[in-house]
Amino acid sequence: MNETLLQVKHLQTNFYTENGVVKAVNDVSFAIREGETVCIVGESGCGKSITALSLMQLIPENGKVEGGEINFSGKNLLDLSKKDIRRLRGNEIGMIFQEPMTSLNPVFTIGEQMIEPIQEHLLLSKKDAYKKAMELITMLGIPNAEKIVNLYPHELSGGMLQRIMIAIALSCNPKLIIADEPTTALDVTIQAQILDLLRDIKKEFNTSMLLITHDLGVVAEMADYVVVMYAGKVVEEGPVLELFKNPQHPYTKGLLKAKPVIGERKDRLYTIAGQVPNLVDLHEACYFADRCEHAMDICRMKQPVLTEIAKGQKAACWLYEDGENR
């Protein structure tokens, strides 16, 4: 079994707003082994992206990591100085951001933005850094690398920009790549190409990957292990095949039922009733209780604990008190 590369323990990230404290990431724990792809899945606003940004310490100014540990390669990232974190970003941990069009600086060429982390971390000359940048562009299937490095972001398509983002993330051979919704706003054909690229990268370099997505099709195709989040908390986790075959938490079951299936004709797609709770006004109860078909009195009184149910699967649900389905 591969060794654990990243261990997140009881991560707590809050945002301070005029309306109160938003508990965006609320006691989240998970691990990633070497060469493993872990997907964090859930609907918009559940805390997926903030979890990723917390790992990189890139959360907005009104946010703060209040507690927990982020152990990466034997060191707690929350104990590192800003200088050490800057040295780690792009070097040992690469990140592919959600929107390539807004993540790249519009006033610098593709080449200028690619060589910055290469020069910063690999200490190469400008000439050698440009050479490596063109090799990466070619490796990712973009023709005319000599021309591409001199273009500006607005001169490339969304699919090509996403490949450039992947090239930047790969440029220093990181141990871990964090991909935040890497196929958002891309057409289906380009999505498939990007996923194929990520799969090839993982296989060739044995790179660990944290993939953030709301697309269950992407999860089924890419994940080794799945972490399901709801309202800032982990409600279920487990190996991908077990989670799809035998989901335990009512929220996970609802997500899978809501996914359209080719060949099945329905008058109306399944939807999970109700709304995500206000993260400012959270009580000591199961956050999913008001939307759950199986809610009991205890669900509205006390928060369930993430408990191992079967075959490595864990769920935070009162239906499984003492590890047995009630």
Secondary structure as the mmCIF struct_conf table of DSSP 4:
data_model
#
loop_
_struct_conf.conf_type_id
_struct_conf.id
_struct_conf.beg_label_comp_id
_struct_conf.beg_label_asym_id
_struct_conf.beg_label_seq_id
_struct_conf.end_label_comp_id
_struct_conf.end_label_asym_id
_struct_conf.end_label_seq_id
HELX_LH_PP_P HELX_LH_PP_P1 ASN A 2 GLU A 3
STRN STRN1 THR A 4 THR A 17
TURN_TY1_P TURN_TY1_P1 GLU A 18 ASN A 19
STRN STRN2 GLY A 20 ARG A 33
TURN_TY1_P TURN_TY1_P2 GLU A 34 GLY A 35
STRN STRN3 THR A 37 VAL A 41
BEND BEND1 GLU A 43 GLU A 43
TURN_TY1_P TURN_TY1_P3 SER A 44 GLY A 45
BEND BEND2 CYS A 46 GLY A 47
HELX_RH_AL_P HELX_RH_AL_P1 LYS A 48 MET A 56
TURN_TY1_P TURN_TY1_P4 GLN A 57 GLN A 57
TURN_TY1_P TURN_TY1_P5 GLU A 61 ASN A 62
STRN STRN4 GLY A 63 PHE A 72
TURN_TY1_P TURN_TY1_P6 SER A 73 GLY A 74
STRN STRN5 LYS A 75 ASN A 76
HELX_RH_3T_P HELX_RH_3T_P1 LEU A 77 ASP A 79
BEND BEND3 LEU A 80 LEU A 80
HELX_RH_AL_P HELX_RH_AL_P2 LYS A 82 LEU A 88
STRN STRN6 ARG A 89 ARG A 89
TURN_TY1_P TURN_TY1_P7 GLY A 90 GLU A 92
STRN STRN7 ILE A 93 ILE A 96
BEND BEND4 GLN A 98 GLN A 98
HELX_RH_AL_P HELX_RH_AL_P3 PRO A 100 SER A 103
BEND BEND5 LEU A 104 LEU A 104
TURN_TY1_P TURN_TY1_P8 PRO A 106 VAL A 107
BEND BEND6 PHE A 108 PHE A 108
HELX_RH_AL_P HELX_RH_AL_P4 ILE A 110 LEU A 122
HELX_RH_AL_P HELX_RH_AL_P5 LYS A 126 MET A 139
TURN_TY1_P TURN_TY1_P9 LEU A 140 GLY A 141
BEND BEND7 PRO A 143 PRO A 143
HELX_RH_AL_P HELX_RH_AL_P6 ALA A 145 ILE A 148
TURN_TY1_P TURN_TY1_P10 VAL A 149 ASN A 150
BEND BEND8 LEU A 151 LEU A 151
HELX_RH_3T_P HELX_RH_3T_P2 PRO A 153 GLU A 155
BEND BEND9 LEU A 156 LEU A 156
HELX_RH_AL_P HELX_RH_AL_P7 GLY A 158 LEU A 170
TURN_TY1_P TURN_TY1_P11 SER A 171 CYS A 172
BEND BEND10 LYS A 175 LYS A 175
STRN STRN8 LEU A 176 ASP A 180
BEND BEND11 GLU A 181 GLU A 181
TURN_TY1_P TURN_TY1_P12 PRO A 182 ALA A 185
HELX_RH_AL_P HELX_RH_AL_P8 VAL A 188 PHE A 205
STRN STRN9 SER A 208 THR A 213
BEND BEND12 HIS A 214 HIS A 214
HELX_RH_AL_P HELX_RH_AL_P9 LEU A 216 MET A 222
BEND BEND13 ASP A 224 ASP A 224
STRN STRN10 TYR A 225 TYR A 230
TURN_TY1_P TURN_TY1_P13 ALA A 231 GLY A 232
STRN STRN11 LYS A 233 PRO A 239
HELX_RH_AL_P HELX_RH_AL_P10 VAL A 240 LYS A 245
BEND BEND14 ASN A 246 ASN A 246
BEND BEND15 HIS A 249 HIS A 249
HELX_RH_AL_P HELX_RH_AL_P11 PRO A 250 LYS A 257
TURN_TY1_P TURN_TY1_P14 ALA A 258 ALA A 258
BEND BEND16 LYS A 259 LYS A 259
TURN_TY1_P TURN_TY1_P15 ILE A 262 GLY A 263
BEND BEND17 ASP A 267 ARG A 268
BEND BEND18 GLY A 274 GLY A 274
HELX_LH_PP_P HELX_LH_PP_P2 VAL A 276 ASN A 278
TURN_TY1_P TURN_TY1_P16 LEU A 279 VAL A 280
BEND BEND19 ASP A 281 ASP A 281
BEND BEND20 GLU A 284 ALA A 285
TURN_TY1_P TURN_TY1_P17 TYR A 287 PHE A 288
HELX_RH_3T_P HELX_RH_3T_P3 ALA A 289 ARG A 291
TURN_TY1_P TURN_TY1_P18 GLU A 293 HIS A 294
HELX_RH_3T_P HELX_RH_3T_P4 ASP A 297 ARG A 300
TURN_TY1_P TURN_TY1_P19 MET A 301 MET A 301
BEND BEND21 LYS A 302 LYS A 302
HELX_LH_PP_P HELX_LH_PP_P3 GLN A 303 LEU A 306
STRN STRN12 THR A 307 ALA A 310
TURN_TY1_P TURN_TY1_P20 LYS A 311 GLY A 312
STRN STRN13 GLN A 313 ALA A 315
HELX_RH_3T_P HELX_RH_3T_P5 TRP A 318 GLY A 323
BEND BEND22 GLU A 324 GLU A 324
#
